[in-house]
Amino acid sequence: MALVDSEAAFEQRLRRVIPTAAVRGAIVNSGIRTFSGLAFASGTPQNPPTDDTFRAFADGILPAGYDMATYSSFRRLHFEASTLVVAQLKSRVAGDPDEGKQKLPIVEKQARLENQKRRLIGVEIEGELQPSFQLVDAVNNMIETNTVQWIAPSRSTSRDQEVLQGAKNLPSVAQLEQHTLKLAAPDANLEADCGSALQLQWCLQRRALALDQVRLSSWECQSKWISQLLTTMSAQPPPGHGKITLEQLIKADKQLWTEIAKAHTGAVVAAVGQNEPPLDEHVLRLRNDPRVTMYLLPLPVMVKSATSAPSGGPNKVQPRTQPKKKFKATKKSEKSKPEALAGMETVTKDGSNVCWAYNLESGCQATLISGAKPPKCAKGLHVCAFCHKPNHS
């Protein structure tokens, strides 16, 4: 919304130029509530009215018996309105580089905020819930460009954050616009933190309040969508699946606005009076669309391996043990076996070696391994090479 079409900006200027309340009431009651309305009420900005014409116009608007001070203030207000309209038309014809980035007047934002506080009883629009002026302008840009756009939660900044950032001195930069060198401060690129569930909720609520201020979508409708996202995230997932993440919520929100942009084919205009905002019907219908809800499904998680499972747990997975391979004597070992042990099996069924020296006449002189049952040395078991029983050779 341009300055010339803002009723709040016109009312603010009307109070400063004309201090008498009765005169201001007469002007507003006549139907003149914007600068553009006053500029074309008598003559046009290109062809100003003559003295007689404007005197007749003032006689029909101002209260009877008005003085010269009131008349001159009213004519000054008419001149300012015509000048503002000409300046706006000139910027459009010249191709203003900020075309499509029109910002709402500050007084218009403040008036809409006060009106919103009166309408939404029970909602404290302060602190973390008060949307920044930058966020309101981003939402209003949908109307200026006539396109539905997704505003990421990271762009949904608060007014407190904007005030703190504005207190910092930003360096001025030189810009070349329309063959003219301009020195101006760059726009502060604010980003909101949405790394936790509470911070993401605040971001979505600030965006919802900004949409309600611009009258593109109501607070009640946006609250249903926010509640659906947070309820889905807090739900207990089925076995073998993980909980819904914040990244999934943001993807679902982005997909919802993508589908809204496809579904809304008409002009993007703000709701007037008690009419339903234009985007409400799309939000309520598409928030349960499979293309949106598919991002809100729990994802399967990787099953932990047996080695990473906690020891001693009730669901501990025991690793499968490979059976020991039975040792088979090779031809080389059979050739080196003493003749006294020929025909005897010097390997037990479990694959253990039998000490050859223990079964010979000379006996085994090696040191026994302490605590071994049956006794054994480094060469093998001290058991009978014939029956594989201990206590005899």
Buried (B, 14 or more C-beta within 10 A) or exposed (E): BBBBBBBBBBBBBBEEBBEBEEBBEBBBEBEBBBBBBBBBBBBEBEEBBEEEEBEEBBEEBBEEEBEEEBBEBBBEBBBBBBBBBBEBEEBEEEEBEEEEBBBBBEBBBBBBBEEBBEEBEEBEBEEBBBBBBBBBBBBBBBBBBEEBBEBBBBBBBBBEBBEEBEEEEEEEEEEEEEEEEEEEEEEEEBEBEBEEBEBBBBBBBBBBBBBBBBBBBBBEBBBEBBEBBBEBBEEEBEEEEEBBEBEBBBBBBBBBBBBBBEBBEEEBEBBEEEEEBBBBBBBEEBBEEEEBBEBBEBEEEEEEEEEEBEEEEEEEEEEEEEEEEEBEEEEEEEEEBEEEBEEBEBBBEEEBBBBBBBBBEEEBEBEEEEEEEEBBBEBBBBBBBBEBEBEEB
